[in-house]
Amino acid sequence: MSVLRRDFLTSDLKKELEAVGIDATVAVQARESIEETLWLMECARLTPAICGVVGWAPLTFDELPDILDCFGHSPKLVGFREVVQGKPDGYLMQPAFNRGIEELTKRGYSYDVLIQERQIMETIQFVDQHPHQKFVLDHAAKPRIFSNELEPWKTNLHELARHPNVYCKISGLVTEANWQTWSGDSLRPYLDVCVEAFGPKRLMAGSDWPVCLVASSYSRWWDVLALYFAGFSESENRRIFGENALEFYDLGAST
């Protein structure tokens, strides 16, 4: 992963966006750090192309309301995420964590769900408790593409998608495949499942940049998505490649 062993700044982002003709993006946390969230907010303030920030906050802390107050009321801070994929089983069911989610719901923030395929069933139980919270599943819950497995990911994803308040990001798939040999065709069965489960109205195209660079250039990933969705209608493409994200993250005030 030597390609990731450097700082990635807004100047790098601007070059990537301009090269593929993308005019807006949402920056998502990588570290469980308040300092990083504040830094991302500052990057968004100085960079018009960053129209939203999904930050981090300690959702299990009793002091969470005060911490959220300290972030202020920036229209570009649209939601929060934790790296749940690295947490022990049962993490999403903690009473303190769920109280944190209730605080986000009260304040109108979204929540990005970053999990592994094995955690989908727990996520379903978790989402059941929060029918009024907006959730988006990052990286389609990281299916086992490297080993060419569809089940039980496929069945469980369909079950999760029955919740109308859950969206799905089509991103991060290349890093779950063989980094050297993956192709658009090898990803197609997994893209098909995402479309079947969530439909064009609850899918968002994403990049997972810069992490995607271990397996794909930024432009190649967007080429793969463009080719896959080429047969979809113009209105469906508009939704998947922008409108759904604008609606989900309520980005109208910050664009």
Backbone as JSON, one array per atom type, in Angstrom:
{
  "sequence": "MSVLRRDFLTSDLKKELEAVGIDATVAVQARESIEETLWLMECARLTPAICGVVGWAPLTFDELPDILDCFGHSPKLVGFREVVQGKPDGYLMQPAFNRGIEELTKRGYSYDVLIQERQIMETIQFVDQHPHQKFVLDHAAKPRIFSNELEPWKTNLHELARHPNVYCKISGLVTEANWQTWSGDSLRPYLDVCVEAFGPKRLMAGSDWPVCLVASSYSRWWDVLALYFAGFSESENRRIFGENALEFYDLGAST",
  "N": [[0.81, -1.2, 0.0], [2.02, 1.19, -0.58], [1.36, 3.31, -2.17], [-0.43, 4.82, -0.76], [0.95, 5.98, 1.25], [1.39, 8.78, 1.9], [0.6, 12.29, 2.21], [-2.64, 13.33, 1.28], [-4.09, 15.96, -0.26], [-6.24, 18.87, -0.75], [-5.47, 19.93, -3.18], [-4.63, 17.69, -4.62], [-7.06, 16.36, -4.82], [-8.57, 18.18, -6.37], [-7.29, 17.99, -8.87], [-7.9, 15.34, -9.6], [-10.71, 15.42, -9.72], [-11.16, 17.33, -11.74], [-10.01, 16.04, -13.92], [-11.79, 14.02, -14.57], [-14.14, 15.3, -14.85], [-15.88, 15.84, -12.7], [-17.88, 17.78, -10.6], [-18.49, 18.15, -7.94], [-18.18, 16.86, -4.59], [-18.37, 14.66, -1.71], [-16.65, 14.68, 1.28], [-15.36, 12.17, 3.34], [-14.81, 10.9, 6.6], [-11.74, 9.36, 7.72], [-10.22, 8.78, 9.9], [-10.89, 8.19, 13.35], [-11.38, 10.8, 14.76], [-11.74, 13.94, 16.24], [-10.21, 16.09, 15.53], [-9.56, 15.55, 12.86], [-12.08, 15.76, 11.7], [-12.62, 18.51, 12.07], [-10.58, 19.5, 10.46], [-11.38, 18.52, 7.93], [-13.72, 19.98, 7.65], [-12.66, 22.53, 7.44], [-11.23, 22.24, 5.07], [-13.4, 21.91, 3.34], [-14.6, 24.39, 3.6], [-12.8, 26.01, 2.27], [-12.75, 24.94, -0.23], [-14.73, 24.84, -2.88], [-15.65, 22.6, -4.34], [-15.9, 20.55, -2.52], [-18.7, 19.71, -1.23], [-19.91, 18.67, 0.96], [-19.37, 17.24, 4.22], [-18.7, 14.27, 5.89], [-18.21, 13.54, 9.01], [-16.56, 12.54, 12.1], [-17.6, 11.64, 15.36], [-17.62, 10.98, 18.88], [-19.88, 8.78, 19.39], [-20.78, 7.25, 21.5], [-20.32, 8.63, 23.79], [-21.29, 10.4, 26.76], [-21.05, 13.09, 26.6], [-21.66, 13.78, 24.03], [-23.75, 15.57, 22.89], [-22.73, 18.12, 23.58], [-20.29, 18.07, 22.25], [-21.11, 17.93, 19.58], [-22.33, 20.4, 19.43], [-20.07, 22.0, 19.51], [-19.08, 21.77, 16.97], [-20.45, 23.59, 15.6], [-22.67, 25.15, 13.23], [-22.27, 24.54, 10.54], [-23.3, 24.36, 7.19], [-22.07, 22.51, 5.59], [-21.26, 20.34, 7.09], [-22.59, 17.36, 7.14], [-23.09, 14.8, 8.09], [-22.19, 11.78, 9.93], [-19.73, 9.2, 10.69], [-18.48, 6.0, 11.75], [-15.75, 3.69, 12.0], [-16.93, 0.98, 11.76], [-16.45, -1.49, 10.69], [-14.16, -2.48, 11.83], [-14.85, -3.02, 14.41], [-15.88, -4.99, 17.32], [-18.22, -7.77, 17.19], [-21.61, -6.96, 17.83], [-21.3, -4.31, 18.39], [-22.91, -2.32, 17.2], [-25.24, -2.63, 18.56], [-25.06, -1.58, 21.06], [-26.44, 0.16, 23.83], [-25.53, 2.82, 24.41], [-24.38, 3.62, 21.99], [-26.6, 3.62, 20.33], [-28.1, 5.61, 21.53], [-26.52, 7.72, 20.79], [-26.96, 7.74, 18.01], [-29.64, 8.46, 18.03], [-29.36, 11.08, 18.85], [-28.15, 12.18, 16.59], [-30.22, 11.86, 14.76], [-32.12, 13.59, 15.83], [-30.9, 16.0, 15.33], [-30.8, 16.09, 12.62], [-28.72, 14.95, 11.14], [-27.08, 12.71, 8.87], [-26.09, 9.19, 8.74], [-23.3, 7.32, 7.93], [-22.83, 3.97, 7.21], [-20.3, 1.89, 7.8], [-19.28, -1.16, 7.21], [-18.33, -4.68, 7.28], [-19.13, -7.47, 5.14], [-19.97, -9.58, 6.8], [-21.28, -8.32, 8.85], [-23.81, -7.49, 8.16], [-26.32, -8.58, 8.99], [-26.43, -7.86, 11.69], [-26.49, -5.13, 11.3], [-28.99, -4.83, 10.13], [-30.69, -5.35, 12.32], [-29.93, -3.2, 13.88], [-30.66, -0.95, 12.27], [-33.39, -1.32, 12.28], [-34.14, -0.18, 14.68], [-34.17, 2.5, 14.25], [-36.1, 4.04, 12.52], [-36.43, 6.6, 11.5], [-34.02, 7.71, 10.92], [-31.55, 8.71, 8.62], [-29.67, 6.54, 6.7], [-26.71, 5.49, 5.02], [-25.23, 2.89, 3.27], [-21.92, 2.18, 3.14], [-19.7, 1.32, 0.5], [-21.17, -0.85, -0.32], [-21.28, -2.75, 1.69], [-19.0, -4.27, 1.45], [-18.64, -6.81, -0.26], [-17.53, -10.26, -0.8], [-15.6, -10.23, -3.1], [-13.1, -11.0, -4.04], [-12.95, -13.74, -3.55], [-14.98, -14.53, -5.16], [-17.63, -14.76, -4.21], [-21.11, -14.56, -3.79], [-23.2, -15.07, -2.01], [-23.6, -15.19, 1.57], [-24.06, -12.5, 1.16], [-25.62, -11.32, -0.91], [-28.35, -12.08, -0.39], [-28.67, -11.01, 2.19], [-28.18, -8.31, 1.71], [-30.36, -7.59, 0.15], [-32.33, -7.88, 2.09], [-31.63, -5.86, 3.93], [-32.05, -3.68, 2.29], [-34.75, -3.45, 2.26], [-35.49, -1.58, 4.03], [-36.62, 1.62, 3.78], [-35.24, 3.91, 4.48], [-32.59, 3.5, 4.09], [-29.8, 3.92, 2.08], [-27.41, 3.16, -0.55], [-23.97, 3.18, -1.21], [-22.16, 2.88, -4.17], [-19.18, 1.98, -4.22], [-15.7, 1.45, -3.4], [-15.45, -1.19, -4.25], [-13.4, -2.22, -5.83], [-11.25, -2.59, -4.16], [-11.97, -4.78, -2.75], [-11.74, -6.77, -4.52], [-9.48, -8.77, -6.57], [-6.57, -7.04, -6.64], [-4.84, -6.84, -8.79], [-5.97, -8.16, -10.99], [-8.68, -7.6, -11.38], [-11.68, -6.7, -13.17], [-14.11, -4.83, -15.08], [-16.08, -6.64, -15.79], [-15.8, -8.61, -13.82], [-16.77, -7.29, -11.64], [-19.37, -6.84, -12.27], [-21.52, -8.73, -11.48], [-21.86, -8.02, -8.79], [-22.48, -5.32, -8.87], [-24.9, -5.61, -10.18], [-26.46, -6.81, -8.16], [-26.6, -4.74, -6.28], [-28.1, -2.85, -7.7], [-30.46, -4.31, -8.09], [-31.31, -4.57, -5.43], [-31.49, -1.96, -4.26], [-32.26, -0.19, -6.26], [-32.3, 2.51, -8.73], [-33.03, 4.86, -7.38], [-32.0, 4.87, -4.83], [-29.28, 4.62, -4.85], [-25.88, 5.65, -4.76], [-23.19, 6.85, -6.57], [-19.82, 6.47, -5.76], [-16.34, 6.99, -4.86], [-14.3, 6.14, -3.06], [-11.83, 7.31, -2.86], [-8.76, 8.38, -1.44], [-8.23, 5.65, -1.14], [-8.96, 3.75, -3.06], [-6.87, 3.77, -4.84], [-5.03, 1.75, -4.43], [-5.84, -0.29, -6.01], [-6.92, 0.74, -8.33], [-6.89, 3.45, -10.66], [-8.29, 6.71, -10.14], [-9.74, 7.7, -12.35], [-10.14, 5.38, -13.88], [-11.91, 3.9, -12.3], [-14.25, 5.51, -12.41], [-14.73, 5.29, -15.11], [-15.47, 2.6, -15.28], [-17.9, 2.6, -13.86], [-19.37, 4.38, -15.46], [-19.55, 2.94, -17.85], [-20.97, 0.67, -16.99], [-23.46, 1.75, -16.23], [-24.33, 2.8, -18.57], [-26.45, 1.86, -20.09], [-28.67, 2.6, -18.68], [-31.38, 4.89, -18.05], [-31.33, 8.44, -18.83], [-32.32, 9.99, -16.72], [-32.09, 8.21, -14.59], [-29.32, 7.92, -14.46], [-28.64, 10.54, -13.73], [-29.66, 10.61, -11.17], [-28.17, 8.56, -9.82], [-25.54, 9.45, -10.13], [-25.46, 11.86, -8.8], [-27.91, 13.33, -7.99], [-29.2, 11.77, -6.03], [-27.36, 11.8, -3.92], [-27.33, 14.55, -3.37], [-29.94, 14.87, -2.39], [-30.02, 13.02, -0.24], [-27.95, 13.83, 1.54], [-28.8, 16.35, 1.91], [-27.81, 18.65, 0.46], [-28.4, 21.03, -0.72], [-28.24, 23.51, 0.54], [-25.57, 23.94, 0.76], [-24.3, 23.97, -1.65]],
  "CA": [[0.0, 0.0, 0.0], [2.92, 2.34, -0.57], [0.71, 4.42, -2.88], [-1.19, 5.6, 0.22], [1.84, 6.47, 2.31], [1.7, 10.2, 1.74], [-0.55, 13.14, 2.47], [-3.53, 13.66, 0.16], [-4.6, 17.28, 0.04], [-7.28, 19.33, -1.67], [-4.88, 20.13, -4.51], [-4.7, 16.39, -5.29], [-8.47, 16.11, -5.12], [-9.0, 19.03, -7.48], [-6.75, 17.41, -10.12], [-8.66, 14.14, -9.94], [-12.07, 15.82, -10.1], [-11.12, 18.02, -13.04], [-9.63, 15.1, -14.98], [-12.94, 13.19, -14.97], [-15.31, 16.15, -15.03], [-16.78, 15.83, -11.54], [-17.87, 19.15, -10.09], [-18.76, 18.21, -6.5], [-17.95, 15.6, -3.89], [-18.53, 14.64, -0.26], [-15.47, 14.15, 1.95], [-15.77, 11.28, 4.43], [-13.75, 10.66, 7.58], [-10.94, 8.14, 7.67], [-9.76, 8.56, 11.26], [-11.87, 8.48, 14.4], [-10.69, 11.94, 15.37], [-12.4, 15.23, 16.13], [-9.29, 16.98, 14.82], [-9.71, 15.33, 11.42], [-13.37, 16.33, 11.3], [-12.44, 19.95, 11.96], [-9.74, 19.73, 9.28], [-12.21, 18.32, 6.74], [-14.63, 21.13, 7.56], [-11.88, 23.67, 6.94], [-11.0, 21.95, 3.64], [-14.65, 22.17, 2.63], [-14.82, 25.84, 3.59], [-11.88, 26.62, 1.31], [-12.81, 24.21, -1.5], [-16.13, 24.76, -3.29], [-16.01, 21.27, -4.86], [-16.3, 19.71, -1.39], [-19.99, 20.3, -0.86], [-20.37, 18.08, 2.21], [-18.4, 16.51, 5.04], [-19.16, 13.25, 6.83], [-17.16, 13.53, 10.01], [-16.6, 11.57, 13.19], [-17.81, 12.12, 16.72], [-17.73, 9.82, 19.78], [-21.32, 8.62, 19.57], [-21.11, 6.57, 22.76], [-19.98, 9.5, 24.93], [-22.37, 11.2, 27.34], [-20.82, 14.48, 26.22], [-21.88, 13.93, 22.58], [-24.45, 16.8, 22.5], [-21.82, 19.27, 23.69], [-19.29, 17.95, 21.19], [-21.77, 18.32, 18.33], [-22.51, 21.86, 19.49], [-18.79, 22.63, 19.23], [-18.85, 21.79, 15.53], [-21.16, 24.72, 15.03], [-23.82, 24.86, 12.35], [-21.83, 24.61, 9.15], [-24.16, 23.57, 6.29], [-21.29, 21.47, 4.91], [-21.17, 19.16, 7.95], [-23.88, 16.76, 6.83], [-23.31, 13.52, 8.73], [-21.1, 11.19, 10.69], [-19.42, 7.8, 10.42], [-17.44, 5.33, 12.51], [-15.18, 2.56, 11.27], [-17.55, -0.17, 12.43], [-15.89, -2.73, 10.14], [-13.11, -2.96, 12.71], [-15.36, -3.16, 15.77], [-16.34, -6.35, 17.65], [-19.64, -8.06, 16.99], [-22.48, -6.37, 18.85], [-21.01, -2.89, 18.6], [-24.04, -1.49, 16.77], [-26.38, -2.83, 19.44], [-24.82, -0.95, 22.36], [-27.39, 1.24, 24.16], [-24.91, 4.14, 24.31], [-24.22, 3.93, 20.57], [-27.92, 3.92, 19.78], [-28.47, 6.94, 22.01], [-25.8, 8.64, 19.92], [-27.68, 7.81, 16.73], [-30.85, 9.24, 18.28], [-28.96, 12.49, 18.87], [-27.95, 12.58, 15.19], [-31.55, 11.96, 14.16], [-32.75, 14.81, 16.36], [-30.25, 17.17, 14.73], [-30.92, 16.03, 11.16], [-27.52, 14.44, 10.51], [-27.1, 11.36, 8.32], [-25.06, 8.3, 9.28], [-22.71, 6.38, 6.98], [-22.59, 2.66, 7.83], [-19.1, 1.26, 7.23], [-19.23, -2.5, 7.78], [-17.97, -5.81, 6.44], [-20.26, -8.31, 4.74], [-20.41, -10.41, 7.93], [-22.02, -7.5, 9.81], [-25.08, -6.98, 7.61], [-27.47, -8.97, 9.8], [-26.44, -6.98, 12.86], [-26.89, -3.81, 10.82], [-30.45, -4.86, 9.94], [-31.28, -5.19, 13.66], [-29.63, -1.83, 14.28], [-31.48, -0.02, 11.49], [-34.77, -1.49, 12.73], [-34.4, 0.65, 15.85], [-34.09, 3.92, 13.89], [-36.82, 4.21, 11.24], [-36.44, 7.99, 11.03], [-32.64, 8.12, 10.69], [-31.04, 8.47, 7.26], [-28.47, 5.72, 6.66], [-26.19, 5.05, 3.72], [-24.3, 1.77, 3.4], [-20.71, 2.45, 2.38], [-19.0, 0.25, -0.21], [-22.09, -1.99, -0.48], [-20.96, -3.71, 2.75], [-17.77, -5.0, 1.13], [-18.83, -8.23, -0.61], [-16.31, -11.08, -0.96], [-15.36, -10.3, -4.54], [-11.84, -11.71, -4.29], [-13.23, -15.18, -3.58], [-16.08, -14.76, -6.1], [-18.81, -15.19, -3.45], [-22.26, -13.67, -3.77], [-24.0, -15.35, -0.82], [-24.94, -14.67, 1.88], [-24.12, -11.05, 0.98], [-26.73, -10.94, -1.79], [-29.61, -12.22, 0.33], [-28.71, -10.07, 3.31], [-28.28, -6.94, 1.19], [-31.77, -7.39, -0.21], [-33.1, -7.71, 3.33], [-31.33, -4.52, 4.44], [-32.62, -2.69, 1.37], [-36.2, -3.32, 2.49], [-35.67, -0.38, 4.85], [-36.59, 2.74, 2.82], [-34.34, 4.98, 4.95], [-31.21, 3.07, 3.86], [-29.27, 4.05, 0.73], [-26.19, 2.35, -0.75], [-22.92, 3.74, -2.05], [-21.41, 1.98, -5.04], [-17.8, 2.45, -4.07], [-14.88, 0.53, -2.63], [-15.53, -2.58, -4.71], [-12.14, -2.69, -6.42], [-10.32, -3.01, -3.1], [-12.42, -6.09, -2.28], [-11.43, -7.71, -5.6], [-8.05, -8.97, -6.77], [-6.09, -5.72, -7.04], [-4.1, -6.89, -10.05], [-6.66, -8.8, -12.11], [-10.1, -7.29, -11.46], [-12.17, -6.05, -14.39], [-15.5, -4.43, -15.0], [-16.9, -7.85, -15.86], [-15.76, -9.32, -12.54], [-17.57, -6.53, -10.68], [-20.75, -6.71, -12.74], [-22.53, -9.42, -10.66], [-22.06, -7.31, -7.54], [-23.22, -4.12, -9.24], [-26.27, -6.06, -10.47], [-27.17, -7.02, -6.89], [-26.86, -3.42, -5.7], [-29.21, -2.25, -8.45], [-31.67, -5.09, -7.78], [-31.73, -4.37, -4.05], [-31.79, -0.57, -3.9], [-32.83, 0.57, -7.36], [-31.61, 3.77, -9.05], [-33.41, 5.98, -6.52], [-31.3, 4.83, -3.54], [-27.87, 4.32, -5.08], [-24.99, 6.79, -4.97], [-21.85, 6.54, -7.07], [-18.74, 7.03, -4.96], [-15.01, 6.59, -5.36], [-13.39, 5.65, -2.02], [-10.5, 7.89, -3.09], [-7.68, 7.79, -2.24], [-8.0, 4.22, -0.86], [-9.12, 2.99, -4.3], [-5.64, 3.8, -5.64], [-4.28, 0.49, -4.31], [-6.32, -1.23, -7.03], [-7.44, 1.4, -9.54], [-6.83, 4.91, -10.73], [-9.57, 7.39, -9.95], [-10.45, 7.78, -13.62], [-10.58, 4.05, -14.32], [-13.11, 3.52, -11.55], [-15.4, 6.21, -12.96], [-14.99, 4.7, -16.43], [-16.19, 1.35, -15.04], [-19.28, 2.92, -13.52], [-20.02, 4.98, -16.62], [-19.86, 1.87, -18.79], [-22.01, -0.2, -16.45], [-24.75, 2.44, -16.21], [-24.59, 3.41, -19.89], [-27.75, 1.41, -20.59], [-29.74, 3.14, -17.86], [-31.94, 6.13, -18.61], [-30.65, 9.68, -18.45], [-32.79, 10.4, -15.4], [-31.5, 7.29, -13.61], [-27.91, 8.3, -14.32], [-28.57, 11.78, -12.97], [-29.89, 10.28, -9.76], [-27.06, 7.77, -9.27], [-24.29, 10.21, -10.17], [-25.51, 13.17, -8.17], [-29.14, 13.8, -7.37], [-29.48, 11.02, -4.8], [-26.47, 12.32, -2.88], [-27.82, 15.89, -3.03], [-31.13, 14.72, -1.57], [-29.72, 12.29, 0.99], [-27.14, 14.66, 2.43], [-29.42, 17.69, 1.98], [-26.7, 19.51, 0.09], [-28.84, 22.22, -1.41], [-27.83, 24.73, 1.23], [-24.11, 24.09, 0.79], [-23.74, 23.93, -3.01]],
  "C": [[0.85, 1.26, 0.0], [2.29, 3.55, -1.25], [-0.05, 5.34, -1.91], [-0.32, 6.25, 1.28], [2.33, 7.89, 2.02], [0.46, 11.0, 2.09], [-1.34, 13.37, 1.18], [-4.27, 14.94, 0.53], [-5.64, 17.71, -0.99], [-6.74, 19.59, -3.06], [-4.88, 18.82, -5.3], [-6.14, 16.08, -5.7], [-8.93, 16.9, -6.33], [-8.53, 18.47, -8.83], [-7.56, 16.21, -10.56], [-10.07, 14.5, -10.42], [-12.09, 16.44, -11.49], [-10.84, 17.05, -14.18], [-10.82, 14.27, -15.46], [-14.23, 13.99, -15.07], [-16.33, 16.08, -13.91], [-16.71, 17.19, -10.88], [-18.14, 19.25, -8.6], [-18.56, 16.85, -5.87], [-18.23, 15.78, -2.41], [-17.29, 14.01, 0.33], [-15.91, 13.38, 3.18], [-14.57, 10.95, 5.31], [-13.01, 9.36, 7.31], [-10.44, 7.76, 9.07], [-10.86, 8.9, 12.26], [-11.29, 9.58, 15.28], [-11.49, 13.21, 15.16], [-11.53, 16.2, 15.34], [-9.41, 16.8, 13.31], [-11.02, 15.92, 10.92], [-13.27, 17.84, 11.13], [-11.6, 20.31, 10.75], [-10.55, 19.57, 7.99], [-13.19, 19.48, 6.55], [-13.9, 22.36, 7.03], [-11.57, 23.48, 5.45], [-12.24, 22.27, 2.82], [-14.93, 23.66, 2.54], [-14.0, 26.52, 2.5], [-11.99, 26.02, -0.09], [-14.25, 24.05, -1.94], [-16.56, 23.37, -3.76], [-16.38, 20.31, -3.75], [-17.59, 20.29, -0.83], [-20.55, 19.71, 0.42], [-19.25, 17.35, 2.91], [-19.15, 15.52, 5.93], [-18.03, 13.05, 7.82], [-17.28, 12.39, 11.01], [-16.87, 12.29, 14.49], [-17.97, 10.88, 17.61], [-19.18, 9.58, 20.18], [-21.7, 7.97, 20.88], [-20.88, 7.46, 23.98], [-21.21, 10.25, 25.45], [-22.26, 12.65, 26.91], [-21.12, 14.76, 24.75], [-22.65, 15.21, 22.22], [-23.55, 18.03, 22.55], [-20.78, 19.26, 22.58], [-19.89, 18.37, 19.85], [-22.01, 19.82, 18.29], [-21.22, 22.58, 19.11], [-18.46, 22.67, 17.74], [-19.55, 22.97, 14.87], [-22.28, 24.26, 14.11], [-23.43, 25.02, 10.88], [-22.75, 23.77, 8.26], [-23.4, 22.46, 5.59], [-21.03, 20.25, 5.78], [-22.52, 18.47, 7.91], [-24.14, 15.44, 7.55], [-22.07, 13.02, 9.44], [-20.93, 9.72, 10.33], [-18.42, 7.3, 11.45], [-16.95, 4.15, 11.69], [-15.66, 1.27, 11.94], [-17.0, -1.49, 11.91], [-14.79, -3.31, 11.01], [-13.55, -3.18, 14.15], [-15.8, -4.6, 16.04], [-17.82, -6.52, 17.36], [-20.45, -7.49, 18.15], [-22.29, -4.89, 19.06], [-22.22, -2.01, 18.28], [-25.24, -1.61, 17.71], [-26.19, -2.22, 20.82], [-25.87, 0.14, 22.64], [-26.79, 2.64, 23.99], [-24.75, 4.56, 22.86], [-25.56, 4.33, 19.96], [-28.46, 5.25, 20.31], [-27.76, 8.02, 21.19], [-26.49, 8.83, 18.58], [-28.96, 8.63, 16.9], [-30.55, 10.74, 18.33], [-28.74, 13.01, 17.45], [-29.3, 12.77, 14.5], [-32.22, 13.27, 14.57], [-32.19, 16.05, 15.69], [-30.26, 17.15, 13.2], [-29.67, 15.59, 10.44], [-27.76, 13.03, 9.94], [-26.03, 10.5, 9.0], [-24.62, 7.33, 8.2], [-22.36, 5.09, 7.71], [-21.42, 1.99, 7.11], [-18.9, -0.09, 7.91], [-18.63, -3.48, 6.78], [-19.23, -6.62, 6.14], [-20.83, -9.1, 5.92], [-21.27, -9.64, 8.92], [-23.38, -7.02, 9.31], [-26.27, -7.35, 8.49], [-27.56, -8.13, 11.08], [-26.9, -5.58, 12.47], [-28.4, -3.74, 10.6], [-31.16, -4.66, 11.29], [-31.09, -3.76, 14.16], [-30.54, -0.83, 13.57], [-32.94, -0.12, 11.89], [-35.14, -0.55, 13.86], [-34.51, 2.15, 15.5], [-34.79, 4.19, 12.55], [-36.78, 5.62, 10.68], [-35.03, 8.54, 10.8], [-32.24, 7.79, 9.26], [-29.72, 7.72, 7.35], [-28.01, 5.53, 5.21], [-25.13, 4.0, 3.98], [-23.09, 2.02, 2.52], [-20.17, 1.18, 1.74], [-19.83, -1.03, -0.34], [-21.8, -3.11, 0.51], [-19.84, -4.67, 2.37], [-17.98, -6.5, 0.86], [-17.5, -8.93, -0.86], [-16.02, -11.3, -2.44], [-14.11, -11.11, -4.86], [-12.07, -13.21, -4.41], [-14.46, -15.53, -4.42], [-17.33, -15.29, -5.41], [-19.9, -14.12, -3.53], [-23.1, -13.84, -2.5], [-23.11, -15.54, 0.39], [-25.1, -13.16, 1.69], [-25.36, -10.63, 0.18], [-28.06, -10.98, -1.05], [-29.74, -11.19, 1.44], [-28.82, -8.63, 2.85], [-29.71, -6.62, 0.78], [-32.63, -7.15, 1.03], [-32.87, -6.31, 3.91], [-32.01, -3.46, 3.58], [-34.13, -2.55, 1.52], [-36.5, -2.11, 3.37], [-35.56, 0.86, 3.95], [-35.67, 3.88, 3.24], [-32.88, 4.61, 4.79], [-30.88, 3.21, 2.38], [-27.99, 3.22, 0.64], [-25.22, 3.1, -1.65], [-22.25, 2.65, -2.86], [-19.98, 2.52, -5.07], [-17.02, 1.34, -3.37], [-14.87, -0.91, -3.11], [-14.18, -3.09, -5.22], [-11.17, -3.16, -5.35], [-10.75, -4.32, -2.46], [-12.17, -7.17, -3.33], [-9.92, -7.97, -5.62], [-7.48, -7.68, -7.35], [-5.43, -5.72, -8.4], [-4.96, -7.34, -11.23], [-8.13, -8.44, -12.25], [-10.43, -6.62, -12.79], [-13.6, -5.61, -14.16], [-16.43, -5.63, -15.01], [-16.92, -8.59, -14.53], [-16.57, -8.61, -11.47], [-19.05, -6.52, -11.02], [-21.77, -7.47, -11.88], [-22.84, -8.68, -9.36], [-22.79, -5.98, -7.77], [-24.68, -4.47, -9.53], [-27.07, -6.21, -9.18], [-27.51, -5.68, -6.25], [-28.05, -2.75, -6.39], [-30.51, -2.97, -8.13], [-32.2, -4.73, -6.4], [-32.23, -2.95, -3.8], [-32.45, 0.24, -5.01], [-32.12, 1.9, -7.58], [-31.92, 4.93, -8.11], [-32.7, 5.98, -5.18], [-29.85, 4.38, -3.68], [-27.09, 5.61, -5.27], [-23.65, 6.28, -5.49], [-20.82, 7.24, -6.21], [-17.41, 6.47, -5.41], [-14.14, 5.86, -4.35], [-11.96, 6.12, -2.29], [-10.01, 8.51, -1.8], [-7.44, 6.3, -2.04], [-8.08, 3.38, -2.13], [-7.83, 2.88, -5.09], [-4.8, 2.54, -5.48], [-4.67, -0.49, -5.41], [-6.7, -0.57, -8.34], [-7.12, 2.88, -9.5], [-8.23, 5.47, -10.52], [-10.38, 7.37, -11.25], [-10.93, 6.42, -14.1], [-11.84, 3.62, -13.59], [-14.34, 4.21, -12.12], [-15.74, 5.71, -14.36], [-15.8, 3.41, -16.28], [-17.65, 1.64, -14.74], [-20.04, 3.51, -14.71], [-20.43, 3.91, -17.62], [-21.0, 1.0, -18.27], [-23.39, 0.47, -16.54], [-25.11, 3.08, -17.55], [-25.96, 3.03, -20.44], [-28.93, 1.9, -19.77], [-30.22, 4.46, -18.46], [-31.14, 7.34, -18.13], [-31.05, 10.12, -17.05], [-32.22, 9.49, -14.31], [-30.02, 7.6, -13.4], [-27.76, 9.59, -13.51], [-28.75, 11.5, -11.48], [-28.67, 9.59, -9.16], [-25.79, 8.58, -9.16], [-24.42, 11.62, -9.58], [-26.77, 13.48, -7.38], [-29.45, 13.07, -6.07], [-28.63, 11.52, -3.64], [-26.93, 13.71, -2.43], [-29.02, 15.8, -2.1], [-30.79, 14.09, -0.23], [-29.0, 13.17, 2.0], [-27.68, 16.09, 2.57], [-28.39, 18.77, 1.65], [-27.12, 20.81, -0.58], [-28.35, 23.5, -0.79], [-26.34, 24.98, 1.15], [-23.49, 24.06, -0.6], [-23.94, 25.26, -3.7]]
}
